[in-house]
Amino acid sequence: MMPPGWRKAALATHVIGSVGWIGAVAGFLALALAGTTMYPALELMGRWVLVPLSLASLVSGLVLSLGTRWGLMRHYWVLSKLFINLLATAILLEYTQTLRLMVLSPAAVPVMSPILHASAALILLTIAVILAVYKPRGLTRYGWRRTHAAKGGGTSKGAPGWSQP
Amino acid sequence: MTGMKTPPVTPRWVKVFGIVALAVTVLVIIALLTGGHGPGRHGA
């Protein structure tokens, strides 16, 4: 388990990365709606804001889950967040090539492309935040085995004593 | 739930999430593999 100081630092990084990512995507969407003249701004935003925030969110989330009793594979809500984060980051990294193309040749990319991608990202990231806040119940089989073994036959309904976003 | 000998039932929200996640993943893979999507292929 991580020391409390490290844990809080990882948590702060995760909150900043995750919430900042959503805010940046909302800004990206607003610029995308403004039209093709904003494509250079979108490319800059993608490269220097969205990608760093997404990686910060992903890495800090992994550190938090692996370094605390929540674990990475024990709770369905953590696994679900991991899936969302991996999917959104992978699509974003792939989309940076499209963003570059948008600057070089704006006509080659449909106007709706950045709007649709940003809208999908907003939906995914909002679901991730909802999962983080509500933490719906549900232990995986692995989590159940670990909890069962640790408790000597019982299962724990209580959550670890900290809140992960 | 305490003292259960068998693993708990998978919650309904997980099943719904899993089906949607699988569908989204398959759609993304199909879109990328068929060449109708992705950098340089927009508008093709």
Backbone of each chain as ProteinMPNN parsed JSONL, in Angstrom:
{"seq_chain_A": "MMPPGWRKAALATHVIGSVGWIGAVAGFLALALAGTTMYPALELMGRWVLVPLSLASLVSGLVLSLGTRWGLMRHYWVLSKLFINLLATAILLEYTQTLRLMVLSPAAVPVMSPILHASAALILLTIAVILAVYKPRGLTRYGWRRTHAAKGGGTSKGAPGWSQP", "coords_chain_A": {"N_chain_A": [[0.838, -1.199, 0.0], [0.38, 2.251, -0.678], [2.106, 5.006, 0.888], [0.324, 7.519, 2.834], [0.833, 10.177, 1.962], [1.828, 9.916, -0.668], [-0.319, 8.657, -1.772], [-2.298, 10.63, -1.665], [-1.167, 12.481, -3.367], [-1.197, 11.082, -5.771], [-3.934, 10.808, -6.017], [-4.742, 13.491, -6.241], [-3.497, 14.101, -8.662], [-4.906, 12.392, -10.303], [-7.525, 13.394, -10.119], [-7.163, 15.965, -11.169], [-6.2, 15.322, -13.732], [-8.33, 13.758, -14.808], [-10.739, 15.296, -14.509], [-9.882, 17.639, -15.659], [-9.443, 16.719, -18.217], [-12.054, 16.207, -19.156], [-13.069, 18.83, -19.128], [-11.361, 19.984, -20.994], [-12.05, 18.568, -23.268], [-14.639, 19.477, -23.598], [-14.117, 22.146, -24.221], [-12.719, 21.704, -26.579], [-14.774, 20.668, -28.14], [-16.407, 22.919, -28.37], [-14.76, 24.581, -29.899], [-14.553, 23.002, -32.17], [-17.142, 23.131, -33.115], [-17.135, 25.659, -34.037], [-16.036, 25.629, -36.529], [-13.986, 25.098, -39.557], [-11.919, 26.935, -39.445], [-10.858, 26.813, -36.981], [-9.282, 24.598, -36.832], [-6.37, 24.526, -36.595], [-6.119, 25.314, -33.912], [-7.439, 23.22, -32.682], [-5.717, 21.136, -33.216], [-3.436, 21.864, -31.782], [-4.509, 21.888, -29.239], [-5.246, 19.235, -28.945], [-2.755, 17.954, -29.005], [-1.197, 19.185, -26.968], [-2.79, 19.484, -24.724], [-5.051, 17.642, -24.446], [-3.9, 15.037, -24.863], [-1.718, 14.943, -22.887], [-3.301, 15.245, -20.508], [-4.966, 13.013, -20.66], [-3.137, 10.912, -20.478], [-2.078, 11.446, -17.967], [-4.328, 11.01, -16.405], [-4.779, 8.289, -16.911], [-2.375, 6.988, -16.049], [-2.153, 7.848, -13.365], [-4.49, 6.783, -12.395], [-4.001, 4.052, -12.631], [-1.851, 3.823, -10.848], [-3.099, 4.577, -8.455], [-5.061, 2.568, -8.151], [-3.554, 0.216, -8.092], [-1.908, 0.731, -5.975], [-3.413, 0.808, -3.701], [-6.011, -0.538, -1.537], [-8.15, -0.834, -3.188], [-7.493, -2.024, -5.595], [-6.88, -3.254, -8.967], [-8.355, -5.12, -10.321], [-10.437, -5.898, -8.759], [-12.897, -4.668, -8.263], [-15.84, -4.068, -10.122], [-16.462, -1.474, -10.923], [-14.043, -0.161, -10.962], [-12.666, -1.609, -12.903], [-14.313, -1.036, -15.073], [-13.911, 1.699, -15.351], [-11.248, 1.658, -16.043], [-11.363, 0.398, -18.533], [-12.829, 2.337, -19.993], [-11.046, 4.481, -19.847], [-8.759, 3.459, -21.15], [-9.808, 2.945, -23.706], [-10.672, 5.52, -24.522], [-8.248, 6.916, -24.446], [-6.715, 5.504, -26.328], [-8.183, 5.954, -28.686], [-7.957, 8.712, -28.798], [-5.16, 9.068, -29.107], [-4.85, 7.881, -31.593], [-6.405, 9.645, -33.021], [-4.922, 11.942, -33.081], [-3.4, 11.939, -35.349], [-5.282, 12.419, -37.305], [-5.96, 14.992, -36.547], [-3.66, 16.35, -37.202], [-3.747, 16.05, -39.932], [-5.985, 17.561, -40.43], [-5.057, 20.124, -40.2], [-3.17, 20.307, -42.228], [-4.634, 19.629, -44.497], [-7.545, 20.666, -44.603], [-9.945, 20.113, -45.973], [-9.939, 17.421, -46.305], [-10.973, 16.186, -44.153], [-14.062, 15.427, -42.739], [-16.356, 17.918, -41.562], [-17.88, 17.17, -39.411], [-16.387, 15.309, -38.082], [-14.464, 16.01, -35.871], [-16.393, 16.96, -34.125], [-18.097, 14.799, -33.621], [-16.277, 12.963, -32.511], [-15.432, 14.361, -30.223], [-17.853, 14.599, -28.873], [-18.471, 11.908, -28.356], [-16.34, 11.317, -26.694], [-16.905, 12.986, -24.538], [-19.218, 11.783, -23.532], [-18.244, 9.238, -22.779], [-16.286, 9.951, -20.831], [-17.843, 11.249, -18.978], [-19.413, 9.149, -18.044], [-17.388, 7.733, -16.789], [-16.74, 9.459, -14.677], [-19.143, 9.41, -13.258], [-19.178, 6.73, -12.466], [-16.956, 6.793, -10.782], [-17.786, 8.478, -8.745], [-20.19, 7.373, -7.729], [-19.504, 4.72, -7.358], [-20.611, 1.984, -7.915], [-21.812, -1.06, -6.484], [-20.221, -4.295, -6.585], [-18.262, -6.962, -6.756], [-15.572, -8.443, -8.498], [-14.913, -11.854, -9.574], [-12.302, -12.426, -8.896], [-11.815, -10.374, -7.047], [-13.652, -11.085, -5.116], [-12.63, -13.56, -4.265], [-10.18, -12.719, -3.174], [-11.04, -11.016, -1.127], [-12.556, -12.796, 0.346], [-10.609, -14.606, 1.165], [-8.98, -12.942, 2.694], [-10.649, -12.207, 4.753], [-11.156, -14.511, 5.99], [-13.271, -16.135, 5.169], [-15.497, -14.505, 5.154], [-17.199, -11.806, 3.433], [-16.41, -8.504, 2.419], [-18.329, -5.619, 2.678], [-17.739, -3.111, 2.956], [-16.026, -0.174, 1.806], [-12.615, 0.623, 0.947], [-10.903, 2.988, 2.987], [-10.883, 5.547, 1.635], [-11.496, 7.908, -0.974], [-11.736, 7.404, -4.356], [-11.58, 9.254, -7.343]], "CA_chain_A": [[0.0, 0.0, 0.0], [1.145, 3.504, -0.754], [2.011, 5.914, 2.044], [-0.772, 8.482, 2.646], [1.249, 11.341, 1.182], [1.889, 9.517, -2.079], [-1.686, 8.341, -2.202], [-3.014, 11.894, -1.921], [-0.573, 13.092, -4.564], [-1.732, 10.335, -6.924], [-5.36, 11.141, -6.109], [-4.845, 14.852, -6.782], [-3.141, 14.015, -10.085], [-5.999, 11.719, -11.004], [-8.66, 14.331, -10.211], [-6.795, 17.032, -12.115], [-6.137, 14.744, -15.072], [-9.634, 13.288, -15.282], [-11.702, 16.395, -14.645], [-9.303, 18.538, -16.656], [-9.654, 16.081, -19.531], [-13.44, 16.477, -19.558], [-13.18, 20.255, -19.433], [-10.645, 20.248, -22.244], [-12.854, 18.013, -24.371], [-15.764, 20.405, -23.795], [-13.558, 23.28, -24.959], [-12.422, 21.193, -27.922], [-16.049, 20.561, -28.847], [-16.853, 24.283, -28.695], [-13.935, 25.038, -31.021], [-14.911, 22.206, -33.353], [-18.424, 23.648, -33.609], [-16.896, 26.964, -34.674], [-15.739, 25.424, -37.946], [-12.652, 24.672, -40.005], [-10.887, 27.926, -39.121], [-10.324, 26.474, -35.662], [-8.526, 23.342, -36.888], [-5.034, 24.619, -35.963], [-6.288, 25.341, -32.452], [-7.807, 21.864, -32.258], [-4.518, 20.293, -33.263], [-2.613, 22.247, -30.629], [-5.2, 21.448, -28.02], [-5.139, 17.78, -28.868], [-1.383, 17.51, -28.723], [-0.604, 19.737, -25.75], [-3.707, 19.479, -23.569], [-5.824, 16.4, -24.308], [-3.035, 13.857, -24.703], [-1.108, 14.908, -21.544], [-4.297, 15.017, -19.459], [-5.449, 11.627, -20.729], [-2.088, 10.031, -19.954], [-2.011, 11.685, -16.518], [-5.482, 10.331, -15.818], [-4.589, 6.833, -17.018], [-1.264, 6.525, -15.214], [-2.477, 8.062, -11.95], [-5.537, 5.813, -12.05], [-3.34, 2.749, -12.436], [-1.078, 3.905, -9.603], [-4.05, 4.597, -7.334], [-5.726, 1.28, -7.953], [-2.574, -0.817, -7.72], [-1.239, 1.087, -4.73], [-4.366, 0.857, -2.585], [-6.792, -1.775, -1.384], [-9.178, -0.966, -4.227], [-7.014, -2.981, -6.586], [-7.238, -2.959, -10.358], [-9.257, -6.14, -10.872], [-11.322, -6.398, -7.696], [-14.234, -4.06, -8.327], [-16.274, -3.843, -11.503], [-16.45, -0.059, -11.303], [-12.657, 0.204, -11.286], [-12.39, -2.224, -14.206], [-15.065, -0.3, -16.089], [-13.21, 2.962, -15.567], [-10.002, 1.349, -16.767], [-11.74, 0.159, -19.932], [-13.176, 3.622, -20.602], [-9.833, 5.293, -19.964], [-7.912, 2.88, -22.196], [-10.472, 3.146, -24.998], [-10.651, 6.948, -24.87], [-6.86, 7.311, -24.705], [-6.287, 4.888, -27.588], [-8.833, 6.68, -29.791], [-7.366, 10.056, -28.841], [-3.819, 8.98, -29.694], [-5.053, 7.628, -33.015], [-7.024, 10.814, -33.636], [-3.947, 13.031, -33.243], [-2.986, 11.929, -36.76], [-6.348, 13.111, -38.038], [-5.858, 16.417, -36.211], [-2.56, 16.886, -38.009], [-4.259, 16.104, -41.309], [-6.949, 18.654, -40.497], [-4.313, 21.375, -40.383], [-2.507, 20.273, -43.537], [-5.621, 19.548, -45.569], [-8.848, 20.723, -43.909], [-11.046, 19.547, -46.753], [-9.864, 15.954, -46.294], [-11.645, 15.679, -42.949], [-15.433, 15.951, -42.61], [-16.543, 18.89, -40.477], [-18.508, 16.511, -38.261], [-15.48, 14.362, -37.435], [-14.067, 16.391, -34.506], [-17.589, 17.138, -33.283], [-18.555, 13.469, -33.191], [-15.284, 12.367, -31.617], [-15.47, 15.056, -28.938], [-19.119, 14.25, -28.203], [-18.326, 10.547, -27.835], [-15.409, 11.376, -25.558], [-17.617, 13.594, -23.4], [-20.126, 10.768, -22.974], [-17.43, 8.221, -22.105], [-15.638, 10.49, -19.634], [-18.892, 11.524, -17.987], [-19.744, 7.86, -17.43], [-16.286, 7.402, -15.882], [-16.884, 10.271, -13.458], [-20.308, 8.888, -12.516], [-18.719, 5.489, -11.825], [-16.034, 7.132, -9.709], [-18.5, 9.115, -7.637], [-21.196, 6.474, -7.14], [-18.868, 3.443, -7.027], [-21.646, 0.942, -7.785], [-21.315, -2.305, -5.895], [-19.96, -5.417, -7.473], [-16.909, -7.512, -6.722], [-15.266, -9.444, -9.511], [-14.612, -13.147, -8.943], [-10.975, -12.276, -8.29], [-11.981, -9.54, -5.86], [-14.381, -11.865, -4.107], [-11.684, -14.55, -3.71], [-9.205, -12.011, -2.342], [-11.734, -10.547, 0.067], [-12.942, -13.989, 1.077], [-9.404, -15.154, 1.795], [-8.489, -11.995, 3.701], [-11.58, -12.154, 5.882], [-11.322, -15.845, 6.551], [-14.561, -16.727, 4.849], [-16.539, -13.505, 4.999], [-16.967, -10.813, 2.391], [-16.472, -7.143, 2.918], [-19.173, -4.707, 1.917], [-17.2, -1.777, 3.17], [-15.015, 0.26, 0.856], [-11.416, 1.145, 1.56], [-11.169, 4.267, 3.622], [-10.589, 6.759, 0.889], [-12.369, 8.039, -2.136], [-11.049, 7.597, -5.639], [-12.478, 9.881, -8.305]], "C_chain_A": [[0.876, 1.254, 0.0], [1.04, 4.281, 0.557], [0.95, 6.987, 1.768], [-0.392, 9.682, 1.784], [1.278, 11.052, -0.31], [0.49, 9.264, -2.63], [-2.453, 9.622, -2.533], [-2.469, 12.585, -3.161], [-1.118, 12.408, -5.819], [-3.205, 10.68, -7.127], [-5.553, 12.53, -6.712], [-4.529, 14.85, -8.273], [-4.286, 13.415, -10.884], [-7.207, 12.65, -11.168], [-8.361, 15.405, -11.246], [-6.802, 16.49, -13.549], [-7.516, 14.408, -15.619], [-10.622, 14.43, -15.509], [-11.197, 17.414, -15.672], [-9.53, 18.02, -18.061], [-11.069, 16.369, -20.039], [-13.612, 17.945, -19.942], [-12.519, 20.59, -20.761], [-11.422, 19.715, -23.441], [-14.055, 18.928, -24.653], [-15.293, 21.639, -24.574], [-13.258, 22.913, -26.398], [-13.699, 21.139, -28.752], [-16.553, 21.943, -29.266], [-16.068, 24.825, -29.886], [-14.293, 24.297, -32.307], [-16.214, 22.711, -33.973], [-18.242, 24.975, -34.344], [-16.474, 26.823, -36.129], [-14.275, 25.181, -38.247], [-11.553, 25.681, -39.669], [-10.217, 27.624, -37.789], [-9.454, 25.218, -35.687], [-7.112, 23.447, -36.313], [-5.114, 24.62, -34.438], [-6.634, 23.955, -31.918], [-6.581, 20.963, -32.214], [-3.613, 20.586, -32.078], [-3.217, 21.728, -29.326], [-5.089, 19.938, -27.848], [-3.766, 17.344, -28.409], [-0.889, 17.944, -27.35], [-1.521, 19.743, -24.541], [-4.371, 18.106, -23.403], [-4.929, 15.184, -24.055], [-2.351, 13.84, -23.324], [-2.108, 14.621, -20.427], [-4.781, 13.57, -19.468], [-4.408, 10.67, -20.157], [-1.937, 10.196, -18.436], [-3.145, 10.953, -15.812], [-5.271, 8.816, -15.797], [-3.519, 6.331, -16.042], [-1.594, 6.686, -13.726], [-3.578, 7.108, -11.493], [-4.951, 4.433, -11.791], [-2.575, 2.731, -11.114], [-1.998, 3.823, -8.394], [-4.644, 3.217, -7.079], [-4.735, 0.212, -7.495], [-1.936, -0.539, -6.366], [-2.158, 1.17, -3.535], [-5.154, -0.45, -2.531], [-7.902, -1.917, -2.426], [-8.759, -2.017, -5.253], [-7.489, -2.623, -7.987], [-8.331, -3.89, -10.871], [-10.292, -6.617, -9.852], [-12.756, -5.895, -7.808], [-14.594, -3.764, -9.776], [-16.193, -2.37, -11.887], [-15.029, 0.398, -11.637], [-12.278, -0.351, -12.663], [-13.074, -1.451, -15.335], [-14.384, 1.022, -16.404], [-11.93, 2.736, -16.352], [-10.296, 1.147, -18.251], [-12.024, 1.481, -20.645], [-11.923, 4.453, -20.855], [-8.928, 4.788, -21.089], [-8.497, 3.146, -23.584], [-10.355, 4.607, -25.443], [-9.224, 7.402, -25.199], [-6.376, 6.764, -26.039], [-6.882, 5.642, -28.778], [-8.23, 8.081, -29.929], [-5.99, 10.027, -29.51], [-3.903, 8.73, -31.199], [-5.547, 8.903, -33.708], [-6.045, 11.981, -33.799], [-3.426, 13.088, -34.689], [-4.019, 12.646, -37.626], [-6.281, 14.614, -37.78], [-4.753, 17.074, -37.029], [-3.021, 17.044, -39.466], [-5.23, 17.272, -41.487], [-6.268, 19.993, -40.725], [-3.727, 21.443, -41.786], [-3.508, 20.336, -44.685], [-7.029, 19.511, -44.983], [-9.988, 20.048, -44.672], [-11.07, 18.024, -46.709], [-10.614, 15.342, -45.11], [-13.046, 16.281, -42.863], [-15.569, 16.869, -41.4], [-17.082, 18.221, -39.218], [-17.533, 15.629, -37.479], [-15.043, 14.793, -36.026], [-15.251, 16.558, -33.573], [-18.055, 15.793, -32.742], [-17.568, 12.832, -32.216], [-15.312, 13.03, -30.235], [-16.746, 14.715, -28.165], [-19.034, 12.855, -27.593], [-17.4, 10.536, -26.62], [-16.09, 11.953, -24.322], [-18.523, 12.57, -22.717], [-19.321, 9.74, -22.176], [-16.864, 8.745, -20.783], [-16.655, 10.845, -18.553], [-19.306, 10.232, -17.277], [-18.652, 7.475, -16.427], [-16.387, 8.184, -14.572], [-18.042, 9.756, -12.611], [-19.914, 7.599, -11.786], [-17.834, 5.81, -10.621], [-16.75, 7.694, -8.492], [-19.439, 8.127, -6.946], [-20.6, 5.126, -6.715], [-19.893, 2.324, -6.862], [-21.046, -0.373, -7.302], [-21.058, -3.369, -6.941], [-18.499, -5.829, -7.417], [-16.735, -8.475, -7.886], [-15.001, -10.778, -8.796], [-13.256, -13.09, -8.251], [-11.072, -11.465, -6.995], [-12.669, -10.284, -4.739], [-13.445, -12.887, -3.449], [-10.704, -13.885, -2.761], [-9.845, -11.568, -1.03], [-12.09, -11.721, 0.967], [-11.751, -14.559, 1.849], [-8.934, -14.252, 2.928], [-9.353, -11.985, 4.946], [-11.791, -13.52, 6.518], [-12.69, -16.419, 6.331], [-15.667, -15.733, 4.673], [-16.232, -12.603, 3.83], [-17.143, -9.435, 2.977], [-17.373, -6.296, 2.052], [-18.636, -3.293, 2.046], [-16.125, -1.443, 2.153], [-13.761, 0.674, 1.612], [-11.636, 2.59, 2.005], [-10.696, 5.499, 2.894], [-11.427, 6.765, -0.359], [-11.553, 8.297, -3.387], [-12.006, 8.23, -6.628], [-12.682, 8.991, -9.512]], "O_chain_A": [[1.953, 1.294, 0.596], [0.023, 4.223, 1.247], [0.7, 7.329, 0.613], [-1.192, 10.149, 0.974], [0.806, 11.854, -1.116], [0.167, 9.601, -3.769], [-3.161, 9.697, -3.537], [-3.22, 13.202, -3.917], [-1.456, 13.068, -6.802], [-3.669, 10.825, -8.258], [-6.407, 12.73, -7.576], [-5.206, 15.514, -9.057], [-4.598, 13.862, -11.988], [-7.831, 12.687, -12.229], [-9.198, 15.717, -12.093], [-7.341, 17.119, -14.46], [-7.833, 14.737, -16.762], [-11.257, 14.52, -16.559], [-11.973, 17.974, -16.446], [-9.781, 18.794, -18.985], [-11.26, 16.728, -21.2], [-14.229, 18.26, -20.959], [-13.044, 21.374, -21.552], [-11.448, 20.34, -24.501], [-14.437, 19.124, -25.807], [-15.985, 22.114, -25.475], [-13.503, 23.692, -27.32], [-13.706, 21.519, -29.923], [-17.061, 22.119, -30.374], [-16.64, 25.454, -30.776], [-14.332, 24.884, -33.388], [-16.371, 22.719, -35.194], [-19.074, 25.367, -35.162], [-16.545, 27.789, -36.888], [-13.439, 25.072, -37.35], [-10.378, 25.318, -39.615], [-9.13, 28.128, -37.507], [-8.937, 24.816, -34.645], [-6.685, 22.537, -35.602], [-4.288, 24.009, -33.76], [-6.182, 23.563, -30.842], [-6.421, 20.143, -31.31], [-3.087, 19.67, -31.445], [-2.525, 21.209, -28.451], [-4.867, 19.436, -26.746], [-3.626, 16.481, -27.542], [-0.239, 17.17, -26.646], [-1.059, 19.989, -23.427], [-4.264, 17.484, -22.346], [-5.178, 14.401, -23.139], [-2.398, 12.814, -22.646], [-1.817, 13.854, -19.509], [-4.983, 12.972, -18.411], [-4.749, 9.729, -19.44], [-1.701, 9.227, -17.714], [-2.949, 10.353, -14.755], [-5.546, 8.151, -14.798], [-3.738, 5.369, -15.306], [-1.349, 5.782, -12.927], [-3.594, 6.677, -10.34], [-5.35, 3.737, -10.857], [-2.637, 1.761, -10.359], [-1.723, 3.102, -7.435], [-4.719, 2.759, -5.938], [-5.041, -0.596, -6.618], [-1.477, -1.459, -5.688], [-1.724, 1.566, -2.453], [-4.982, -1.338, -3.367], [-8.521, -2.974, -2.543], [-9.583, -2.803, -5.719], [-8.384, -1.796, -8.164], [-9.129, -3.519, -11.732], [-10.95, -7.635, -10.068], [-13.705, -6.61, -7.487], [-13.771, -3.277, -10.552], [-15.893, -2.042, -13.035], [-14.84, 1.252, -12.503], [-11.659, 0.335, -13.477], [-12.498, -1.238, -16.403], [-14.287, 1.423, -17.563], [-11.574, 3.532, -17.221], [-9.578, 1.653, -19.114], [-11.534, 1.723, -21.748], [-11.754, 5.047, -21.92], [-8.4, 5.572, -21.876], [-7.781, 3.522, -24.512], [-9.989, 4.895, -26.583], [-9.021, 8.185, -26.126], [-5.707, 7.466, -26.797], [-6.187, 5.933, -29.752], [-8.02, 8.571, -31.039], [-5.693, 10.855, -30.371], [-3.132, 9.29, -31.977], [-5.156, 9.199, -34.837], [-6.307, 12.905, -34.568], [-3.059, 14.154, -35.183], [-3.676, 13.38, -38.553], [-6.516, 15.415, -38.685], [-4.892, 18.208, -37.489], [-2.719, 18.037, -40.128], [-5.291, 17.89, -42.55], [-6.827, 20.887, -41.361], [-3.773, 22.48, -42.448], [-3.278, 20.993, -45.7], [-7.634, 18.444, -44.88], [-10.893, 19.477, -44.063], [-12.082, 17.402, -47.032], [-10.858, 14.136, -45.072], [-13.203, 17.501, -42.908], [-14.973, 16.626, -40.351], [-16.783, 18.645, -38.101], [-17.816, 15.246, -36.344], [-15.225, 14.032, -35.075], [-15.136, 16.325, -32.369], [-18.368, 15.662, -31.558], [-17.969, 12.235, -31.217], [-15.227, 12.354, -29.21], [-16.716, 14.562, -26.944], [-19.465, 12.637, -26.461], [-17.65, 9.833, -25.641], [-15.884, 11.477, -23.206], [-18.588, 12.499, -21.49], [-19.668, 9.413, -21.041], [-16.947, 8.078, -19.752], [-16.364, 10.753, -17.361], [-19.523, 10.221, -16.065], [-18.947, 6.957, -15.35], [-16.15, 7.639, -13.494], [-17.933, 9.675, -11.387], [-20.275, 7.404, -10.625], [-17.949, 5.178, -9.571], [-16.371, 7.422, -7.353], [-19.476, 8.056, -5.717], [-21.127, 4.468, -5.817], [-20.025, 1.771, -5.771], [-19.929, -0.742, -7.664], [-21.612, -3.336, -8.04], [-17.619, -5.151, -7.948], [-17.648, -9.231, -8.217], [-14.879, -10.822, -7.572], [-13.081, -13.634, -7.161], [-10.482, -11.829, -5.978], [-12.321, -10.139, -3.568], [-13.463, -13.059, -2.23], [-10.422, -14.405, -1.682], [-9.261, -11.726, 0.042], [-11.947, -11.653, 2.188], [-11.864, -14.94, 3.014], [-8.539, -14.731, 3.991], [-8.86, -11.78, 6.056], [-12.537, -13.647, 7.489], [-13.225, -17.113, 7.196], [-16.7, -16.07, 4.093], [-15.125, -12.631, 3.291], [-17.922, -9.227, 3.908], [-17.21, -6.252, 0.832], [-19.047, -2.392, 1.316], [-15.399, -2.324, 1.692], [-13.833, 1.035, 2.787], [-12.466, 3.307, 1.447], [-10.153, 6.412, 3.516], [-11.998, 5.747, -0.749], [-10.791, 9.26, -3.474], [-13.146, 7.781, -6.744], [-13.414, 9.358, -10.433]]}, "seq_chain_B": "MTGMKTPPVTPRWVKVFGIVALAVTVLVIIALLTGGHGPGRHGA", "coords_chain_B": {"N_chain_B": [[-24.928, -11.319, 2.371], [-22.577, -11.787, 3.621], [-20.265, -14.317, 4.445], [-20.695, -15.94, 2.275], [-20.435, -18.837, 0.219], [-20.195, -19.114, -2.434], [-19.252, -17.23, -5.371], [-20.441, -13.806, -5.683], [-23.377, -12.83, -7.55], [-23.069, -11.457, -10.804], [-23.556, -8.004, -11.035], [-26.421, -6.284, -12.478], [-25.869, -3.861, -13.763], [-23.278, -4.177, -14.566], [-23.453, -6.16, -16.49], [-24.964, -4.845, -18.462], [-23.215, -2.738, -19.018], [-21.045, -4.21, -19.964], [-22.063, -5.395, -22.316], [-22.605, -3.111, -23.883], [-20.017, -2.03, -23.978], [-18.653, -4.028, -25.341], [-19.985, -3.965, -27.799], [-19.334, -1.369, -28.672], [-16.543, -1.586, -28.853], [-16.27, -3.56, -30.848], [-17.462, -2.221, -33.003], [-15.674, -0.066, -33.328], [-13.327, -1.444, -34.025], [-14.154, -2.71, -36.396], [-14.677, -0.437, -37.951], [-12.105, 0.618, -38.188], [-10.719, -1.485, -39.439], [-12.044, -1.861, -41.857], [-11.321, 0.278, -43.278], [-12.816, 2.512, -43.618], [-12.554, 4.497, -41.893], [-10.543, 6.637, -39.83], [-7.245, 8.252, -39.786], [-6.451, 10.02, -42.717], [-8.212, 8.621, -44.214], [-10.574, 9.799, -44.099], [-13.465, 11.025, -45.633], [-13.141, 9.474, -47.794]], "CA_chain_B": [[-23.789, -11.558, 1.517], [-21.452, -12.21, 4.435], [-20.147, -15.747, 4.641], [-21.073, -16.672, 1.078], [-19.489, -19.838, -0.254], [-20.069, -18.965, -3.89], [-19.053, -15.829, -5.765], [-21.693, -13.062, -5.859], [-23.887, -12.718, -8.923], [-22.639, -10.227, -11.484], [-24.639, -7.006, -11.018], [-27.029, -6.019, -13.782], [-25.227, -2.731, -14.436], [-22.045, -4.675, -15.179], [-23.854, -6.868, -17.712], [-25.336, -3.823, -19.453], [-21.981, -2.046, -19.397], [-20.234, -5.143, -20.746], [-22.646, -5.537, -23.662], [-22.375, -1.848, -24.601], [-18.57, -1.899, -24.206], [-18.292, -4.988, -26.396], [-20.522, -3.452, -29.066], [-18.524, -0.201, -29.068], [-15.221, -2.068, -29.253], [-16.4, -4.233, -32.145], [-17.718, -1.184, -34.016], [-14.422, 0.68, -33.555], [-12.402, -2.327, -34.749], [-14.672, -2.867, -37.767], [-14.481, 0.834, -38.662], [-10.685, 0.77, -38.503], [-10.264, -2.539, -40.354], [-12.652, -1.741, -43.183], [-10.704, 1.406, -43.962], [-13.746, 3.623, -43.78], [-12.374, 5.427, -40.792], [-9.146, 6.804, -39.432], [-6.523, 9.33, -40.425], [-6.144, 9.859, -44.134], [-9.276, 7.929, -44.92], [-11.795, 10.576, -43.998], [-13.984, 11.551, -46.882], [-12.858, 8.553, -48.902]], "C_chain_B": [[-22.625, -12.113, 2.332], [-21.455, -13.723, 4.597], [-20.538, -16.563, 3.432], [-19.994, -17.664, 0.686], [-19.261, -19.728, -1.754], [-19.904, -17.493, -4.23], [-20.383, -15.126, -5.953], [-22.082, -12.997, -7.328], [-23.405, -11.395, -9.531], [-23.785, -9.225, -11.514], [-25.157, -6.701, -12.431], [-26.309, -4.893, -14.518], [-23.947, -3.178, -15.127], [-22.361, -5.385, -16.489], [-24.193, -5.869, -18.824], [-24.083, -3.118, -19.966], [-21.133, -2.937, -20.301], [-20.739, -5.289, -22.174], [-22.375, -4.274, -24.488], [-20.889, -1.699, -24.943], [-18.116, -2.815, -25.333], [-18.752, -4.473, -27.76], [-19.684, -2.277, -29.573], [-17.157, -0.645, -29.575], [-15.268, -2.715, -30.636], [-16.607, -3.208, -33.263], [-16.446, -0.415, -34.36], [-13.452, -0.16, -34.377], [-12.838, -2.494, -36.202], [-14.413, -1.592, -38.569], [-13.023, 1.005, -39.067], [-10.234, -0.238, -39.554], [-10.822, -2.378, -41.764], [-12.121, -0.531, -43.938], [-11.635, 2.579, -44.175], [-13.567, 4.683, -42.724], [-10.888, 5.554, -40.482], [-8.452, 7.872, -40.234], [-6.235, 9.038, -41.893], [-7.234, 9.17, -44.913], [-10.602, 8.663, -44.796], [-12.207, 11.084, -45.364], [-13.753, 10.64, -48.058], [-14.111, 7.849, -49.328]], "O_chain_B": [[-21.78, -12.83, 1.797], [-22.493, -14.335, 4.849], [-20.702, -17.777, 3.547], [-18.8, -17.385, 0.801], [-18.248, -20.197, -2.274], [-20.349, -16.617, -3.489], [-21.363, -15.762, -6.34], [-21.241, -13.094, -8.221], [-23.345, -10.365, -8.858], [-24.878, -9.557, -11.972], [-24.442, -6.837, -13.424], [-26.149, -4.946, -15.737], [-23.569, -2.622, -16.159], [-21.64, -5.238, -17.476], [-23.767, -6.024, -19.969], [-23.905, -2.924, -21.168], [-20.569, -2.467, -21.289], [-19.956, -5.307, -23.123], [-21.968, -4.357, -25.646], [-20.539, -1.293, -26.052], [-17.3, -2.432, -26.171], [-18.015, -4.535, -28.744], [-19.364, -2.2, -30.76], [-16.669, -0.151, -30.592], [-14.417, -2.451, -31.486], [-16.007, -3.314, -34.333], [-16.17, -0.144, -35.529], [-12.827, 0.341, -35.312], [-12.021, -2.43, -37.121], [-13.984, -1.652, -39.721], [-12.734, 1.484, -40.164], [-9.463, 0.099, -40.453], [-10.159, -2.715, -42.745], [-12.441, -0.34, -45.111], [-11.272, 3.544, -44.847], [-14.327, 5.649, -42.659], [-10.086, 4.686, -40.83], [-8.981, 8.352, -41.236], [-5.824, 7.935, -42.251], [-7.193, 9.134, -46.143], [-11.624, 8.216, -45.316], [-11.369, 11.522, -46.153], [-14.114, 10.969, -49.189], [-14.077, 7.032, -50.248]]}, "name": "protein", "num_of_chains": 2, "seq": "MMPPGWRKAALATHVIGSVGWIGAVAGFLALALAGTTMYPALELMGRWVLVPLSLASLVSGLVLSLGTRWGLMRHYWVLSKLFINLLATAILLEYTQTLRLMVLSPAAVPVMSPILHASAALILLTIAVILAVYKPRGLTRYGWRRTHAAKGGGTSKGAPGWSQPMTGMKTPPVTPRWVKVFGIVALAVTVLVIIALLTGGHGPGRHGA"}
